[in-house]
Amino acid sequence: MSKIWNVAIIGGGVGRLHIEEGYLPHRDKFRVAALCDLDEERLRELGDKFDIPRRTTSFDEVLGMDDIDIVDICTPSGLHAEQTIAALKAGKHVVCEKPVAGSLADIDRVIQAEQASKGRVMPIFQYRYGDGLQRAKRIIDSGVAGKPYVATVETFWKRLPAYYAVPWRGKWATELGGALVTHAIHNHDILTYLLGEVETVYAQTRTRVNQIEVEDCAVASLVMRSGALVSCATTLGSHEEHSRLRFMFENVTFESGLEPYQPGTGPWRIIPASDEVMARIGEVLEGWTPVQPRFEGQMKPYFEALTSGGPMPVTLADARRSAELITAFYHSAESNAPVALPIGKDHPKYWSWWPQAAQNKE
């Protein structure tokens, strides 16, 4: 019988979704054994609802629990890097919500901490999971899709003042950024997951919807290392929310549905260039096993990686690529110029992607 991994949830807001969508569907694989939250009312409510035996307001107390295998970090963004490093130093495996860190320098510190620890980190990018997207991934990886031409990524969501009434939201110091960091980060991860590395970024950002420090609208033009061209548009002021991704390849066009918070779910439109291509797609997908969406989909291969010692389904290298793209977005918007990737330690935004004006306020 396979080991059941004991999990401690840190932060009961998003942590509730991790429990409901990620761990409860896999009761034979994971047990939520501890819950940590500063809000004692939420601690009690979630603990009772999900029958979690140990409840605490102390993160350090969780790190001292010898039987906890996995620390699942769902706290405000500005805490992620330090809490991940602390958990690794305590010998725990870590699941961490996006973004893992607020700068390339900090995520490189997390990578170094993982290398020195017996624990491993899995960043959360649950939007990768779902049957439609995973079918597209299989077809692309097989080579059937051919050369990528153009892609579009739309993240059209709505966030009203009540959303930003939560004290840590909408501020550079605690949320680490706006729509690009907290919202469109998911769809931009899908973009690189399917199309690979980015070569150059030209972006513009604005704050037009809410009275906040960070951006809530952005547009960008990207050139991928493959030569493909990509346009991205993001707003938190759309009165009808949707996420839409469209990828045009030499032999196949892929288009997601419009569901804003699970664009990976099927059916995706898969449009072949010919009957011959359709037949090849059928061969690639023969014996296909449906992939569950979001956290449920990500936690299944996570369990398999923990049990086998194989690679994580989402890695710190993926999180670094995401952070690098965010850094390029912000640097391009501030400098009003294209930004080339990769970004190293000599780049002016390596230590912080915040705009200079925001850094000067600190």
C-alpha positions in Angstrom: 0.0 0.0 0.0 1.3 3.4 -0.9 2.3 6.0 1.7 -0.4 8.6 2.6 1.4 12.0 2.8 0.5 14.3 5.7 -0.1 17.9 4.7 -0.2 21.1 6.7 -2.1 24.0 5.0 -0.7 27.4 5.7 -3.4 30.0 5.0 -7.1 29.1 4.9 -8.2 31.4 2.1 -6.8 29.8 -1.0 -6.0 26.8 1.2 -9.7 26.0 1.3 -9.5 25.3 -2.5 -6.4 23.2 -2.1 -8.3 21.0 0.4 -11.6 20.8 -1.5 -10.2 20.4 -5.0 -6.7 19.0 -4.5 -6.5 16.8 -1.4 -10.1 15.5 -0.7 -10.4 13.9 -4.2 -7.2 12.1 -3.4 -8.0 10.8 0.1 -6.0 7.6 -0.6 -2.9 9.7 -1.3 -3.0 12.8 1.1 -4.2 13.6 4.6 -4.7 17.2 5.7 -3.3 16.8 9.3 -2.7 20.4 10.3 -4.1 23.9 9.5 -2.3 27.2 10.2 -4.1 30.6 9.9 -3.9 33.9 11.8 -7.7 34.2 11.7 -8.9 32.1 14.6 -12.5 32.1 13.4 -11.5 30.8 10.0 -9.1 28.3 11.7 -12.0 26.9 13.7 -14.5 27.0 10.8 -12.2 25.2 8.3 -10.8 22.8 11.0 -14.4 21.7 11.9 -15.6 21.5 8.3 -12.7 19.3 7.1 -12.1 17.5 10.4 -8.5 18.7 10.6 -7.1 17.6 14.0 -4.4 20.2 14.6 -4.9 23.9 14.3 -2.5 26.7 15.1 -1.7 30.3 14.4 2.1 29.6 14.5 3.9 28.7 11.3 7.0 27.8 13.4 4.9 25.3 15.3 3.9 23.6 12.0 7.6 23.3 11.0 8.3 21.5 14.3 5.6 18.8 13.6 7.7 15.7 12.9 5.0 13.8 11.1 4.1 16.6 8.6 5.5 15.7 5.2 4.2 18.6 3.1 3.8 22.3 4.0 1.3 23.8 1.6 1.8 27.6 1.5 -1.3 29.7 0.6 -0.4 32.9 2.4 -0.2 36.4 0.9 2.4 36.6 -1.9 5.0 38.6 -0.1 5.5 35.7 2.4 6.0 32.9 0.0 9.7 32.9 -0.5 10.7 33.1 3.1 8.2 30.6 4.3 9.2 28.2 1.5 12.9 28.5 2.5 12.0 28.0 6.2 10.0 24.9 5.4 12.8 23.4 3.2 15.3 24.1 6.0 13.0 22.1 8.3 13.2 19.2 5.9 9.7 19.5 4.5 8.3 19.1 1.0 6.6 22.3 -0.1 3.6 23.1 -2.2 3.6 26.9 -2.9 1.0 29.1 -4.4 2.0 31.6 -7.2 4.2 33.6 -7.2 6.8 31.6 -5.4 8.9 34.7 -5.0 8.7 38.5 -5.7 12.0 38.7 -7.7 14.4 36.6 -9.7 16.9 37.0 -6.9 14.5 35.6 -4.3 13.4 32.7 -6.5 17.1 31.8 -7.0 17.4 31.8 -3.2 14.5 29.3 -3.1 16.2 27.1 -5.8 19.4 27.1 -3.7 17.5 26.2 -0.6 15.8 23.3 -2.4 19.2 22.0 -3.6 20.4 22.0 0.0 17.3 20.3 1.4 15.9 16.8 1.4 12.5 18.4 0.6 11.3 19.4 -2.8 9.1 22.3 -4.0 6.1 22.1 -6.3 4.8 25.5 -7.4 1.1 25.7 -8.0 0.1 26.2 -11.7 -3.3 24.4 -11.6 -4.6 26.0 -14.8 -2.3 23.7 -16.8 -4.6 20.8 -15.8 -7.7 19.8 -17.7 -8.5 17.5 -20.5 -8.5 20.1 -23.3 -5.2 21.6 -22.6 -3.5 18.3 -21.9 -4.7 16.9 -25.2 -3.2 20.0 -27.0 0.1 19.5 -25.1 0.3 15.9 -26.2 -0.3 16.8 -29.8 2.3 19.7 -29.7 4.9 17.5 -28.0 4.4 14.7 -30.6 5.4 17.1 -33.4 2.1 16.7 -35.3 1.2 20.4 -34.8 4.3 21.5 -36.6 5.8 25.1 -36.5 4.0 27.6 -34.3 2.9 30.8 -36.0 0.9 33.1 -33.8 -0.9 32.9 -30.4 -3.3 35.2 -28.5 -3.8 35.1 -24.7 -6.8 37.0 -23.2 -7.3 37.3 -19.4 -10.5 39.4 -19.0 -11.6 39.2 -15.4 -13.4 41.5 -13.0 -12.2 42.7 -9.6 -14.2 45.4 -7.7 -13.2 47.5 -4.7 -14.5 44.9 -2.3 -11.7 42.5 -3.6 -9.1 45.1 -2.7 -10.6 45.7 0.7 -8.4 42.8 1.9 -5.4 44.8 3.4 -2.6 43.0 1.6 -4.1 43.2 -1.9 -3.3 45.9 -4.4 0.1 46.8 -2.8 3.6 46.2 -4.2 5.0 45.2 -0.8 2.4 42.5 -0.1 0.8 41.4 -3.3 4.1 42.0 -5.3 2.3 43.3 -8.3 -1.1 43.5 -9.9 -3.0 41.7 -12.7 0.2 40.3 -14.2 1.3 38.7 -10.9 -1.9 37.6 -9.4 -4.3 36.9 -12.3 -2.8 36.7 -15.8 0.2 34.7 -14.5 -1.8 31.5 -15.0 -2.6 32.0 -18.6 0.9 33.3 -19.3 2.3 30.1 -17.8 0.1 28.1 -20.1 1.5 30.1 -23.0 5.1 29.1 -22.1 4.1 25.6 -21.2 2.8 25.1 -24.7 5.1 27.3 -26.8 8.4 27.3 -24.8 10.8 30.1 -24.1 10.2 33.8 -24.7 12.8 35.8 -26.6 11.6 39.4 -26.3 8.8 41.3 -24.6 7.3 44.7 -25.2 4.6 45.6 -22.7 2.4 48.5 -21.4 0.6 48.6 -18.0 -2.0 50.9 -16.6 -4.1 51.2 -13.4 -7.6 52.1 -14.8 -10.2 50.1 -12.9 -9.4 50.3 -9.2 -7.7 52.8 -6.9 -4.7 50.6 -6.1 -0.9 50.9 -6.3 -0.4 48.1 -8.9 -1.6 47.6 -12.4 -5.0 46.2 -13.4 -4.7 46.5 -17.2 -1.8 45.3 -19.4 -1.0 44.5 -23.0 2.1 42.9 -24.4 3.7 41.7 -27.6 6.0 38.7 -27.4 8.4 37.0 -29.7 9.1 33.4 -28.8 12.4 31.7 -29.2 10.8 29.5 -31.9 10.0 32.7 -33.8 6.2 32.6 -33.1 4.5 35.9 -32.3 2.1 36.3 -29.4 -0.2 39.1 -28.2 -1.4 39.2 -24.6 -4.2 41.4 -23.1 -5.3 41.6 -19.5 -7.9 43.6 -17.6 -9.7 43.4 -14.3 -12.5 45.5 -15.6 -14.3 43.1 -17.9 -18.1 42.9 -17.2 -18.1 39.4 -18.7 -15.2 37.3 -17.4 -13.3 35.0 -19.6 -9.9 33.5 -20.4 -9.2 32.5 -24.0 -6.1 31.1 -25.5 -5.6 30.5 -29.2 -2.6 28.9 -30.8 -2.0 28.8 -34.6 0.4 26.1 -35.7 1.5 24.9 -39.1 -0.8 21.9 -39.0 -3.3 22.6 -36.2 -5.1 25.5 -34.6 -6.0 25.1 -30.9 -8.5 27.3 -29.0 -9.6 27.0 -25.4 -13.0 27.6 -24.0 -13.9 30.8 -22.3 -14.2 29.6 -18.7 -12.2 32.2 -16.8 -10.8 30.0 -14.0 -10.2 26.7 -15.6 -9.2 27.3 -19.2 -7.5 23.9 -19.3 -10.8 22.0 -19.3 -12.2 20.5 -22.4 -13.3 20.5 -24.9 -10.7 22.7 -26.6 -11.3 23.3 -30.3 -8.6 21.3 -32.2 -8.8 22.2 -35.9 -6.5 20.2 -38.2 -5.2 21.4 -41.5 -6.3 18.3 -43.3 -7.8 14.8 -43.0 -4.2 13.4 -42.9 -3.4 15.6 -39.9 -6.7 14.6 -38.2 -5.7 10.9 -38.6 -2.3 11.6 -37.1 -3.9 13.3 -34.1 -6.1 10.3 -33.6 -3.0 8.1 -33.4 -1.4 10.4 -30.9 -4.5 10.4 -28.7 -5.2 6.7 -28.9 -5.9 5.3 -25.5 -6.1 8.7 -23.9 -7.0 8.9 -20.2 -9.0 12.1 -19.3 -7.1 14.6 -17.1 -9.0 16.3 -14.3 -8.9 20.1 -14.0 -7.1 22.4 -11.7 -5.8 21.2 -8.3 -7.2 17.7 -8.6 -5.4 17.3 -11.9 -2.1 18.7 -10.5 -2.1 16.7 -7.2 -2.3 13.3 -9.0 1.1 13.6 -10.8 2.5 15.3 -7.6 1.7 12.2 -5.6 3.3 10.1 -8.3 6.5 12.2 -8.2 6.7 12.1 -4.4 6.2 8.3 -4.4 8.6 7.5 -7.3 11.2 10.3 -6.6 10.7 11.4 -10.2 10.5 15.0 -11.4 7.8 17.3 -10.1 4.9 18.0 -12.5 5.6 21.7 -12.0 9.1 22.8 -11.0 11.0 25.7 -9.6 12.4 26.1 -13.1 8.8 26.7 -14.3 8.3 29.2 -11.5 11.5 31.0 -12.4 10.4 31.2 -16.1 7.2 32.8 -14.9 9.1 35.3 -12.7 11.4 36.1 -15.6 8.4 36.9 -17.8 6.8 39.1 -15.1 10.2 40.9 -14.7 10.3 41.6 -18.4 6.7 42.8 -18.5 7.4 45.4 -15.8 10.8 46.5 -17.1 9.4 47.0 -20.6 6.4 48.9 -19.3 8.7 51.2 -17.2 11.3 51.7 -19.9 8.9 51.8 -22.8 11.2 49.5 -24.7 11.5 45.8 -25.7 13.2 43.6 -23.2 15.3 40.6 -24.2 15.3 37.3 -22.2 17.0 35.5 -20.4 17.4 37.9 -17.5 20.5 37.5 -15.3 22.0 39.0 -12.2 23.4 42.0 -14.1 19.8 43.1 -15.1 18.5 46.2 -13.3 15.3 44.3 -12.3 16.9 41.1 -11.2 16.7 42.2 -7.5 13.1 43.6 -7.8 10.6 43.8 -10.6 8.9 46.8 -8.9 8.8 50.1 -10.8 11.4 52.5 -9.6 8.8 54.8 -8.2 7.4 52.0 -6.0 10.9 51.1 -4.7 11.6 54.7 -3.8 8.5 54.7 -1.5 9.9 51.8 0.6 
